[in-house]
Amino acid sequence: MSLDITPAEELLASPDATEATGLPDRTLWIMAAACGTAAANIFYNQPLLGKFAETFHSTEAHAGLVSTAAQVGYGTGIFFFCPLGDLIERRRLVLLLMGACAALSTGAALAASLPMLILFQLLVGVTAMSAQVLIPLAIDLSPPQKRGHTVGILMAGLLVGILLARTAAGFVGDAFGWRSVFTLAAIVCLIMAIILWASLPHRAPSLRTTYPRLMHSMIELLETQPQLWVSSLVSGLSFAGFTAFWTTLVFLMRSHFHRGASEAGMFGIIGVAGALAAPIAGKVSDRWGSRVAITASLLASILAFVLMDLWVTIPGLILGVLLMDMGVQSIQVSEQSTVMALLPESRSRINTLYMVGRFMGGALGSALGAAAWARFGWTGVCAVCVMLMLVAMAVHLVGAKGLKVKK
């Protein structure tokens, strides 16, 4: 199925019109590193919020707006820039975003006031979404039987980048000051841009149209692609359970174990398991189909929350986080691989809608988790997470046939 093409919207070439020759392993791993480098820019600030408050003599609540701004900017960038991958050559778009992100990180390092830092971090977030342009490009360059594996490798790079960002920022910030973190981030972005310039192949865009028509066409995609709704709902609901857990873990650590935020943050190291699970999930999806991979991942996530409610100990939490993280990240890889196969000429726009749905689920989960903790404590949080996973399972099992979407 393909969207109708008007005279003002010309389909130049379907990425699948000719058989993909495959993506060299070296290029794939470079793209994975670039995904991690880009995504890291919205997480460098998190360990530095206290230092921002000290430098600018502000409250911690006001300093926290730096992190909020980066997240808002990231979502904004995905919505407005990611669709351009169908209109502009993706290699050129990625290089422009990487260069802009480096320049804005330099501005953040030189910020003379907290409002200025917040503004620069907002703009850094907007330009830090190169991974969501690289993923459709990598899929275009991969043969159909290896697309799950390709998404898995790129997601592994992205997740490792996020994990290392917090660790590196904390270490560099303590040793050399927070401004050096953003300076180093700018240098890393520039180096990665140069590597990508030398490594990324050229790939012609799939459409010739105007930007307003491009954005309007996303409404048509929602109207004509029921599988996009299913995948976005399943991924968003599973991510909601994930964020509900992480939002409330620090409360549990403080009330039950008498530990602080630093100990809660140590559980993030276990997130490496999610990064390692991503390529495995991609291979499972390629070999046995995404339906099997997603069902198994949802069951693992449900088991994780039941375990963490019944066995509220440090070992129980470690095992639960391991299962949960592997499950949620595997769902992300499998569902993203599924939607990327829907319309080859619309991959950037489909990825935009999918990721927006995922982020909306994350915001919902944070709100539900905090409310459940305030009313019912840890058992309430785990119950909400299990409920979210069960709803995701129901949507997954019913599938696209259960949605009445205009053809």
KOLBAPA-787027 format. One record per residue (C-alpha): residue number from 0; residue in one letter; x, y, z negated; chain. Coordinates in steps of 0.2 Angstrom, whole numbers, plus 5000, padded with zeros to 4 digits. Example, Ala and Ser with C-alpha at 12.3 -4.5 7.8 and 13.67 -1.06 7.14 Angstrom:
<recs>
+-----+------+------+------+------+-------+
|  nr | rest |   c1 |   c2 |   c3 | kette |
+-----+------+------+------+------+-------+
|   0 |    a | 5062 | 4978 | 4961 |     A |
|   1 |    s | 5068 | 4995 | 4964 |     A |
+-----+------+------+------+------+-------+
</recs>
This chain:
<recs>
+-----+------+------+------+------+-------+
|  nr | rest |   c1 |   c2 |   c3 | kette |
+-----+------+------+------+------+-------+
|   0 |    m | 5000 | 5000 | 5000 |     A |
|   1 |    s | 5006 | 5017 | 5004 |     A |
|   2 |    l | 5000 | 5035 | 5001 |     A |
|   3 |    d | 4992 | 5044 | 5016 |     A |
|   4 |    i | 5005 | 5054 | 5025 |     A |
|   5 |    t | 4999 | 5071 | 5032 |     A |
|   6 |    p | 5008 | 5082 | 5045 |     A |
|   7 |    a | 5016 | 5092 | 5031 |     A |
|   8 |    e | 5022 | 5076 | 5022 |     A |
|   9 |    e | 5032 | 5065 | 5033 |     A |
|  10 |    l | 5039 | 5048 | 5028 |     A |
|  11 |    l | 5057 | 5048 | 5034 |     A |
|  12 |    a | 5062 | 5031 | 5029 |     A |
|  13 |    s | 5056 | 5017 | 5017 |     A |
|  14 |    p | 5071 | 5012 | 5006 |     A |
|  15 |    d | 5066 | 4994 | 5009 |     A |
|  16 |    a | 5064 | 4996 | 5028 |     A |
|  17 |    t | 5080 | 4988 | 5030 |     A |
|  18 |    e | 5087 | 4974 | 5019 |     A |
|  19 |    a | 5097 | 4981 | 5005 |     A |
|  20 |    t | 5115 | 4975 | 5006 |     A |
|  21 |    g | 5118 | 4975 | 4988 |     A |
|  22 |    l | 5127 | 4987 | 4975 |     A |
|  23 |    p | 5145 | 4984 | 4972 |     A |
|  24 |    d | 5148 | 4979 | 4954 |     A |
|  25 |    r | 5160 | 4994 | 4951 |     A |
|  26 |    t | 5148 | 5007 | 4957 |     A |
|  27 |    l | 5134 | 4999 | 4947 |     A |
|  28 |    w | 5144 | 5000 | 4931 |     A |
|  29 |    i | 5150 | 5018 | 4935 |     A |
|  30 |    m | 5131 | 5022 | 4937 |     A |
|  31 |    a | 5128 | 5014 | 4920 |     A |
|  32 |    a | 5141 | 5024 | 4912 |     A |
|  33 |    a | 5134 | 5040 | 4920 |     A |
|  34 |    c | 5117 | 5035 | 4913 |     A |
|  35 |    g | 5124 | 5034 | 4895 |     A |
|  36 |    t | 5134 | 5050 | 4898 |     A |
|  37 |    a | 5119 | 5060 | 4903 |     A |
|  38 |    a | 5107 | 5053 | 4889 |     A |
|  39 |    a | 5120 | 5056 | 4876 |     A |
|  40 |    n | 5118 | 5075 | 4878 |     A |
|  41 |    i | 5102 | 5075 | 4869 |     A |
|  42 |    f | 5108 | 5066 | 4854 |     A |
|  43 |    y | 5125 | 5074 | 4850 |     A |
|  44 |    n | 5116 | 5087 | 4840 |     A |
|  45 |    q | 5107 | 5075 | 4828 |     A |
|  46 |    p | 5122 | 5072 | 4816 |     A |
|  47 |    l | 5126 | 5091 | 4816 |     A |
|  48 |    l | 5110 | 5099 | 4810 |     A |
|  49 |    g | 5117 | 5102 | 4793 |     A |
|  50 |    k | 5133 | 5110 | 4801 |     A |
|  51 |    f | 5121 | 5122 | 4811 |     A |
|  52 |    a | 5112 | 5127 | 4795 |     A |
|  53 |    e | 5129 | 5131 | 4787 |     A |
|  54 |    t | 5136 | 5141 | 4802 |     A |
|  55 |    f | 5120 | 5151 | 4805 |     A |
|  56 |    h | 5114 | 5152 | 4786 |     A |
|  57 |    s | 5098 | 5145 | 4790 |     A |
|  58 |    t | 5087 | 5132 | 4783 |     A |
|  59 |    e | 5088 | 5113 | 4788 |     A |
|  60 |    a | 5070 | 5114 | 4795 |     A |
|  61 |    h | 5075 | 5128 | 4807 |     A |
|  62 |    a | 5091 | 5119 | 4811 |     A |
|  63 |    g | 5081 | 5104 | 4815 |     A |
|  64 |    l | 5073 | 5114 | 4830 |     A |
|  65 |    v | 5089 | 5111 | 4839 |     A |
|  66 |    s | 5085 | 5093 | 4840 |     A |
|  67 |    t | 5067 | 5096 | 4844 |     A |
|  68 |    a | 5072 | 5108 | 4858 |     A |
|  69 |    a | 5083 | 5095 | 4866 |     A |
|  70 |    q | 5069 | 5082 | 4866 |     A |
|  71 |    v | 5056 | 5094 | 4873 |     A |
|  72 |    g | 5069 | 5099 | 4887 |     A |
|  73 |    y | 5072 | 5081 | 4891 |     A |
|  74 |    g | 5053 | 5077 | 4894 |     A |
|  75 |    t | 5051 | 5093 | 4904 |     A |
|  76 |    g | 5066 | 5089 | 4915 |     A |
|  77 |    i | 5059 | 5072 | 4918 |     A |
|  78 |    f | 5042 | 5079 | 4924 |     A |
|  79 |    f | 5049 | 5093 | 4935 |     A |
|  80 |    f | 5065 | 5086 | 4941 |     A |
|  81 |    c | 5064 | 5067 | 4943 |     A |
|  82 |    p | 5051 | 5068 | 4957 |     A |
|  83 |    l | 5063 | 5078 | 4967 |     A |
|  84 |    g | 5073 | 5061 | 4970 |     A |
|  85 |    d | 5060 | 5057 | 4983 |     A |
|  86 |    l | 5063 | 5074 | 4992 |     A |
|  87 |    i | 5081 | 5078 | 4989 |     A |
|  88 |    e | 5096 | 5066 | 4992 |     A |
|  89 |    r | 5098 | 5059 | 4975 |     A |
|  90 |    r | 5117 | 5059 | 4975 |     A |
|  91 |    r | 5117 | 5078 | 4977 |     A |
|  92 |    l | 5103 | 5080 | 4964 |     A |
|  93 |    v | 5113 | 5070 | 4951 |     A |
|  94 |    l | 5129 | 5080 | 4954 |     A |
|  95 |    l | 5119 | 5097 | 4952 |     A |
|  96 |    l | 5111 | 5091 | 4936 |     A |
|  97 |    m | 5128 | 5085 | 4929 |     A |
|  98 |    g | 5136 | 5101 | 4933 |     A |
|  99 |    a | 5122 | 5111 | 4926 |     A |
| 100 |    c | 5123 | 5101 | 4910 |     A |
| 101 |    a | 5141 | 5104 | 4908 |     A |
| 102 |    a | 5139 | 5123 | 4910 |     A |
| 103 |    l | 5125 | 5123 | 4897 |     A |
| 104 |    s | 5134 | 5112 | 4885 |     A |
| 105 |    t | 5148 | 5125 | 4886 |     A |
| 106 |    g | 5135 | 5139 | 4882 |     A |
| 107 |    a | 5130 | 5129 | 4867 |     A |
| 108 |    a | 5147 | 5128 | 4861 |     A |
| 109 |    l | 5149 | 5147 | 4862 |     A |
| 110 |    a | 5132 | 5151 | 4855 |     A |
| 111 |    a | 5132 | 5166 | 4843 |     A |
| 112 |    s | 5115 | 5163 | 4834 |     A |
| 113 |    l | 5104 | 5149 | 4830 |     A |
| 114 |    p | 5090 | 5154 | 4843 |     A |
| 115 |    m | 5103 | 5155 | 4856 |     A |
| 116 |    l | 5109 | 5137 | 4852 |     A |
| 117 |    i | 5091 | 5131 | 4852 |     A |
| 118 |    l | 5089 | 5139 | 4869 |     A |
| 119 |    f | 5104 | 5131 | 4876 |     A |
| 120 |    q | 5100 | 5114 | 4869 |     A |
| 121 |    l | 5083 | 5115 | 4877 |     A |
| 122 |    l | 5091 | 5118 | 4894 |     A |
| 123 |    v | 5104 | 5105 | 4891 |     A |
| 124 |    g | 5089 | 5093 | 4888 |     A |
| 125 |    v | 5081 | 5098 | 4905 |     A |
| 126 |    t | 5097 | 5094 | 4914 |     A |
| 127 |    a | 5102 | 5078 | 4905 |     A |
| 128 |    m | 5089 | 5067 | 4914 |     A |
| 129 |    s | 5101 | 5061 | 4927 |     A |
| 130 |    a | 5098 | 5043 | 4922 |     A |
| 131 |    q | 5080 | 5044 | 4928 |     A |
| 132 |    v | 5087 | 5049 | 4945 |     A |
| 133 |    l | 5101 | 5036 | 4946 |     A |
| 134 |    i | 5089 | 5021 | 4941 |     A |
| 135 |    p | 5078 | 5023 | 4957 |     A |
| 136 |    l | 5094 | 5026 | 4968 |     A |
| 137 |    a | 5102 | 5010 | 4961 |     A |
| 138 |    i | 5086 | 5000 | 4964 |     A |
| 139 |    d | 5085 | 5007 | 4982 |     A |
| 140 |    l | 5103 | 5000 | 4984 |     A |
| 141 |    s | 5100 | 4983 | 4976 |     A |
| 142 |    p | 5092 | 4968 | 4985 |     A |
| 143 |    p | 5074 | 4963 | 4978 |     A |
| 144 |    q | 5081 | 4947 | 4969 |     A |
| 145 |    k | 5093 | 4958 | 4958 |     A |
| 146 |    r | 5083 | 4973 | 4954 |     A |
| 147 |    g | 5079 | 4967 | 4936 |     A |
| 148 |    h | 5097 | 4964 | 4933 |     A |
| 149 |    t | 5101 | 4981 | 4940 |     A |
| 150 |    v | 5089 | 4990 | 4929 |     A |
| 151 |    g | 5096 | 4980 | 4914 |     A |
| 152 |    i | 5114 | 4986 | 4917 |     A |
| 153 |    l | 5109 | 5004 | 4919 |     A |
| 154 |    m | 5098 | 5003 | 4903 |     A |
| 155 |    a | 5113 | 4995 | 4894 |     A |
| 156 |    g | 5124 | 5010 | 4899 |     A |
| 157 |    l | 5110 | 5022 | 4893 |     A |
| 158 |    l | 5108 | 5014 | 4876 |     A |
| 159 |    v | 5126 | 5012 | 4873 |     A |
| 160 |    g | 5128 | 5031 | 4877 |     A |
| 161 |    i | 5115 | 5035 | 4865 |     A |
| 162 |    l | 5122 | 5025 | 4851 |     A |
| 163 |    l | 5140 | 5032 | 4854 |     A |
| 164 |    a | 5134 | 5050 | 4855 |     A |
| 165 |    r | 5128 | 5050 | 4837 |     A |
| 166 |    t | 5144 | 5041 | 4831 |     A |
| 167 |    a | 5156 | 5052 | 4841 |     A |
| 168 |    a | 5147 | 5068 | 4837 |     A |
| 169 |    g | 5148 | 5064 | 4818 |     A |
| 170 |    f | 5167 | 5060 | 4819 |     A |
| 171 |    v | 5172 | 5074 | 4830 |     A |
| 172 |    g | 5161 | 5087 | 4821 |     A |
| 173 |    d | 5168 | 5082 | 4804 |     A |
| 174 |    a | 5186 | 5083 | 4811 |     A |
| 175 |    f | 5185 | 5098 | 4822 |     A |
| 176 |    g | 5169 | 5107 | 4820 |     A |
| 177 |    w | 5152 | 5106 | 4829 |     A |
| 178 |    r | 5157 | 5118 | 4843 |     A |
| 179 |    s | 5171 | 5105 | 4848 |     A |
| 180 |    v | 5157 | 5092 | 4851 |     A |
| 181 |    f | 5148 | 5102 | 4864 |     A |
| 182 |    t | 5165 | 5107 | 4872 |     A |
| 183 |    l | 5170 | 5089 | 4873 |     A |
| 184 |    a | 5152 | 5085 | 4880 |     A |
| 185 |    a | 5155 | 5097 | 4894 |     A |
| 186 |    i | 5172 | 5090 | 4899 |     A |
| 187 |    v | 5165 | 5072 | 4899 |     A |
| 188 |    c | 5150 | 5078 | 4910 |     A |
| 189 |    l | 5162 | 5086 | 4922 |     A |
| 190 |    i | 5173 | 5071 | 4923 |     A |
| 191 |    m | 5158 | 5060 | 4926 |     A |
| 192 |    a | 5152 | 5071 | 4940 |     A |
| 193 |    i | 5169 | 5070 | 4949 |     A |
| 194 |    i | 5168 | 5051 | 4947 |     A |
| 195 |    l | 5151 | 5050 | 4954 |     A |
| 196 |    w | 5155 | 5062 | 4968 |     A |
| 197 |    a | 5169 | 5050 | 4973 |     A |
| 198 |    s | 5158 | 5034 | 4970 |     A |
| 199 |    l | 5140 | 5037 | 4974 |     A |
| 200 |    p | 5134 | 5032 | 4992 |     A |
| 201 |    h | 5123 | 5044 | 5002 |     A |
| 202 |    r | 5105 | 5039 | 5003 |     A |
| 203 |    a | 5093 | 5049 | 5013 |     A |
| 204 |    p | 5077 | 5055 | 5004 |     A |
| 205 |    s | 5061 | 5046 | 5008 |     A |
| 206 |    l | 5050 | 5061 | 5011 |     A |
| 207 |    r | 5049 | 5078 | 5020 |     A |
| 208 |    t | 5036 | 5089 | 5011 |     A |
| 209 |    t | 5034 | 5104 | 5000 |     A |
| 210 |    y | 5037 | 5103 | 4981 |     A |
| 211 |    p | 5018 | 5107 | 4977 |     A |
| 212 |    r | 5013 | 5093 | 4988 |     A |
| 213 |    l | 5026 | 5082 | 4980 |     A |
| 214 |    m | 5019 | 5085 | 4963 |     A |
| 215 |    h | 5001 | 5084 | 4968 |     A |
| 216 |    s | 5005 | 5067 | 4976 |     A |
| 217 |    m | 5008 | 5060 | 4958 |     A |
| 218 |    i | 4989 | 5062 | 4955 |     A |
| 219 |    e | 4987 | 5051 | 4970 |     A |
| 220 |    l | 4999 | 5038 | 4963 |     A |
| 221 |    l | 4989 | 5037 | 4947 |     A |
| 222 |    e | 4973 | 5035 | 4957 |     A |
| 223 |    t | 4979 | 5021 | 4968 |     A |
| 224 |    q | 4992 | 5011 | 4958 |     A |
| 225 |    p | 4983 | 5001 | 4943 |     A |
| 226 |    q | 4999 | 4992 | 4939 |     A |
| 227 |    l | 5008 | 5009 | 4935 |     A |
| 228 |    w | 4994 | 5011 | 4922 |     A |
| 229 |    v | 4997 | 4994 | 4915 |     A |
| 230 |    s | 5016 | 4995 | 4914 |     A |
| 231 |    s | 5015 | 5013 | 4907 |     A |
| 232 |    l | 5003 | 5008 | 4894 |     A |
| 233 |    v | 5012 | 4992 | 4888 |     A |
| 234 |    s | 5029 | 5001 | 4888 |     A |
| 235 |    g | 5022 | 5016 | 4879 |     A |
| 236 |    l | 5013 | 5006 | 4866 |     A |
| 237 |    s | 5028 | 4995 | 4862 |     A |
| 238 |    f | 5039 | 5011 | 4861 |     A |
| 239 |    a | 5026 | 5018 | 4849 |     A |
| 240 |    g | 5029 | 5004 | 4837 |     A |
| 241 |    f | 5047 | 5007 | 4839 |     A |
| 242 |    t | 5046 | 5025 | 4835 |     A |
| 243 |    a | 5034 | 5022 | 4820 |     A |
| 244 |    f | 5047 | 5011 | 4812 |     A |
| 245 |    w | 5062 | 5023 | 4814 |     A |
| 246 |    t | 5051 | 5038 | 4808 |     A |
| 247 |    t | 5047 | 5029 | 4792 |     A |
| 248 |    l | 5063 | 5019 | 4789 |     A |
| 249 |    v | 5071 | 5033 | 4779 |     A |
| 250 |    f | 5056 | 5034 | 4767 |     A |
| 251 |    l | 5057 | 5015 | 4764 |     A |
| 252 |    m | 5076 | 5016 | 4761 |     A |
| 253 |    r | 5073 | 5030 | 4748 |     A |
| 254 |    s | 5059 | 5023 | 4739 |     A |
| 255 |    h | 5062 | 5004 | 4739 |     A |
| 256 |    f | 5081 | 5004 | 4740 |     A |
| 257 |    h | 5086 | 5021 | 4733 |     A |
| 258 |    r | 5096 | 5024 | 4748 |     A |
| 259 |    g | 5098 | 5040 | 4759 |     A |
| 260 |    a | 5097 | 5045 | 4777 |     A |
| 261 |    s | 5115 | 5039 | 4780 |     A |
| 262 |    e | 5111 | 5021 | 4775 |     A |
| 263 |    a | 5095 | 5021 | 4786 |     A |
| 264 |    g | 5106 | 5028 | 4801 |     A |
| 265 |    m | 5117 | 5013 | 4799 |     A |
| 266 |    f | 5103 | 5002 | 4805 |     A |
| 267 |    g | 5105 | 5011 | 4822 |     A |
| 268 |    i | 5121 | 5001 | 4825 |     A |
| 269 |    i | 5110 | 4986 | 4826 |     A |
| 270 |    g | 5103 | 4994 | 4842 |     A |
| 271 |    v | 5118 | 4988 | 4851 |     A |
| 272 |    a | 5108 | 4972 | 4852 |     A |
| 273 |    g | 5095 | 4981 | 4862 |     A |
| 274 |    a | 5109 | 4986 | 4874 |     A |
| 275 |    l | 5115 | 4969 | 4876 |     A |
| 276 |    a | 5097 | 4962 | 4878 |     A |
| 277 |    a | 5094 | 4974 | 4893 |     A |
| 278 |    p | 5104 | 4964 | 4906 |     A |
| 279 |    i | 5098 | 4948 | 4899 |     A |
| 280 |    a | 5080 | 4953 | 4901 |     A |
| 281 |    g | 5083 | 4959 | 4918 |     A |
| 282 |    k | 5089 | 4942 | 4923 |     A |
| 283 |    v | 5074 | 4933 | 4915 |     A |
| 284 |    s | 5063 | 4945 | 4924 |     A |
| 285 |    d | 5072 | 4941 | 4941 |     A |
| 286 |    r | 5071 | 4922 | 4938 |     A |
| 287 |    w | 5055 | 4919 | 4930 |     A |
| 288 |    g | 5045 | 4935 | 4933 |     A |
| 289 |    s | 5041 | 4950 | 4922 |     A |
| 290 |    r | 5025 | 4943 | 4915 |     A |
| 291 |    v | 5035 | 4929 | 4906 |     A |
| 292 |    a | 5049 | 4941 | 4900 |     A |
| 293 |    i | 5036 | 4954 | 4893 |     A |
| 294 |    t | 5025 | 4941 | 4884 |     A |
| 295 |    a | 5040 | 4934 | 4875 |     A |
| 296 |    s | 5046 | 4951 | 4871 |     A |
| 297 |    l | 5030 | 4957 | 4864 |     A |
| 298 |    l | 5029 | 4941 | 4853 |     A |
| 299 |    a | 5047 | 4944 | 4847 |     A |
| 300 |    s | 5042 | 4962 | 4842 |     A |
| 301 |    i | 5026 | 4956 | 4833 |     A |
| 302 |    l | 5036 | 4943 | 4823 |     A |
| 303 |    a | 5049 | 4957 | 4819 |     A |
| 304 |    f | 5036 | 4968 | 4810 |     A |
| 305 |    v | 5028 | 4953 | 4801 |     A |
| 306 |    l | 5045 | 4948 | 4795 |     A |
| 307 |    m | 5049 | 4965 | 4789 |     A |
| 308 |    d | 5033 | 4967 | 4779 |     A |
| 309 |    l | 5034 | 4950 | 4771 |     A |
| 310 |    w | 5053 | 4950 | 4768 |     A |
| 311 |    v | 5058 | 4968 | 4762 |     A |
| 312 |    t | 5076 | 4966 | 4759 |     A |
| 313 |    i | 5092 | 4972 | 4768 |     A |
| 314 |    p | 5094 | 4955 | 4777 |     A |
| 315 |    g | 5076 | 4955 | 4782 |     A |
| 316 |    l | 5077 | 4972 | 4789 |     A |
| 317 |    i | 5092 | 4968 | 4799 |     A |
| 318 |    l | 5084 | 4953 | 4806 |     A |
| 319 |    g | 5068 | 4962 | 4810 |     A |
| 320 |    v | 5077 | 4977 | 4818 |     A |
| 321 |    l | 5087 | 4964 | 4829 |     A |
| 322 |    l | 5071 | 4956 | 4835 |     A |
| 323 |    m | 5062 | 4972 | 4837 |     A |
| 324 |    d | 5075 | 4981 | 4847 |     A |
| 325 |    m | 5078 | 4967 | 4858 |     A |
| 326 |    g | 5060 | 4965 | 4861 |     A |
| 327 |    v | 5056 | 4983 | 4865 |     A |
| 328 |    q | 5071 | 4986 | 4876 |     A |
| 329 |    s | 5067 | 4970 | 4886 |     A |
| 330 |    i | 5049 | 4977 | 4888 |     A |
| 331 |    q | 5056 | 4993 | 4895 |     A |
| 332 |    v | 5068 | 4984 | 4907 |     A |
| 333 |    s | 5054 | 4972 | 4914 |     A |
| 334 |    e | 5041 | 4985 | 4915 |     A |
| 335 |    q | 5052 | 4998 | 4924 |     A |
| 336 |    s | 5058 | 4984 | 4936 |     A |
| 337 |    t | 5039 | 4980 | 4940 |     A |
| 338 |    v | 5034 | 4998 | 4944 |     A |
| 339 |    m | 5050 | 5002 | 4954 |     A |
| 340 |    a | 5044 | 4988 | 4966 |     A |
| 341 |    l | 5027 | 4996 | 4969 |     A |
| 342 |    l | 5030 | 5009 | 4983 |     A |
| 343 |    p | 5049 | 5010 | 4988 |     A |
| 344 |    e | 5046 | 5028 | 4996 |     A |
| 345 |    s | 5039 | 5034 | 4979 |     A |
| 346 |    r | 5051 | 5027 | 4966 |     A |
| 347 |    s | 5056 | 5044 | 4959 |     A |
| 348 |    r | 5038 | 5050 | 4956 |     A |
| 349 |    i | 5033 | 5033 | 4950 |     A |
| 350 |    n | 5048 | 5033 | 4938 |     A |
| 351 |    t | 5042 | 5050 | 4932 |     A |
| 352 |    l | 5025 | 5045 | 4928 |     A |
| 353 |    y | 5031 | 5029 | 4919 |     A |
| 354 |    m | 5043 | 5038 | 4908 |     A |
| 355 |    v | 5031 | 5052 | 4904 |     A |
| 356 |    g | 5019 | 5038 | 4898 |     A |
| 357 |    r | 5033 | 5030 | 4888 |     A |
| 358 |    f | 5037 | 5046 | 4879 |     A |
| 359 |    m | 5019 | 5050 | 4875 |     A |
| 360 |    g | 5018 | 5033 | 4867 |     A |
| 361 |    g | 5034 | 5037 | 4857 |     A |
| 362 |    a | 5026 | 5053 | 4850 |     A |
| 363 |    l | 5010 | 5044 | 4846 |     A |
| 364 |    g | 5020 | 5031 | 4836 |     A |
| 365 |    s | 5029 | 5044 | 4826 |     A |
| 366 |    a | 5013 | 5052 | 4821 |     A |
| 367 |    l | 5004 | 5035 | 4817 |     A |
| 368 |    g | 5019 | 5029 | 4807 |     A |
| 369 |    a | 5020 | 5045 | 4796 |     A |
| 370 |    a | 5001 | 5044 | 4793 |     A |
| 371 |    a | 5002 | 5026 | 4788 |     A |
| 372 |    w | 5016 | 5028 | 4776 |     A |
| 373 |    a | 5007 | 5042 | 4767 |     A |
| 374 |    r | 4991 | 5032 | 4765 |     A |
| 375 |    f | 4996 | 5014 | 4764 |     A |
| 376 |    g | 5015 | 5013 | 4762 |     A |
| 377 |    w | 5027 | 5001 | 4771 |     A |
| 378 |    t | 5013 | 4988 | 4773 |     A |
| 379 |    g | 5003 | 5001 | 4782 |     A |
| 380 |    v | 5017 | 5005 | 4794 |     A |
| 381 |    c | 5020 | 4987 | 4798 |     A |
| 382 |    a | 5002 | 4984 | 4801 |     A |
| 383 |    v | 5001 | 4999 | 4813 |     A |
| 384 |    c | 5016 | 4992 | 4822 |     A |
| 385 |    v | 5008 | 4975 | 4824 |     A |
| 386 |    m | 4992 | 4983 | 4830 |     A |
| 387 |    l | 5001 | 4993 | 4843 |     A |
| 388 |    m | 5010 | 4977 | 4849 |     A |
| 389 |    l | 4994 | 4967 | 4850 |     A |
| 390 |    v | 4985 | 4981 | 4860 |     A |
| 391 |    a | 5000 | 4981 | 4872 |     A |
| 392 |    m | 4999 | 4962 | 4873 |     A |
| 393 |    a | 4980 | 4963 | 4877 |     A |
| 394 |    v | 4984 | 4976 | 4891 |     A |
| 395 |    h | 4998 | 4965 | 4898 |     A |
| 396 |    l | 4987 | 4950 | 4898 |     A |
| 397 |    v | 4972 | 4958 | 4906 |     A |
| 398 |    g | 4983 | 4966 | 4919 |     A |
| 399 |    a | 4979 | 4977 | 4933 |     A |
| 400 |    k | 4963 | 4968 | 4937 |     A |
| 401 |    g | 4955 | 4975 | 4922 |     A |
| 402 |    l | 4957 | 4993 | 4927 |     A |
| 403 |    k | 4945 | 5001 | 4939 |     A |
| 404 |    v | 4957 | 5013 | 4949 |     A |
| 405 |    k | 4952 | 5021 | 4965 |     A |
| 406 |    k | 4960 | 5012 | 4980 |     A |
+-----+------+------+------+------+-------+
</recs>
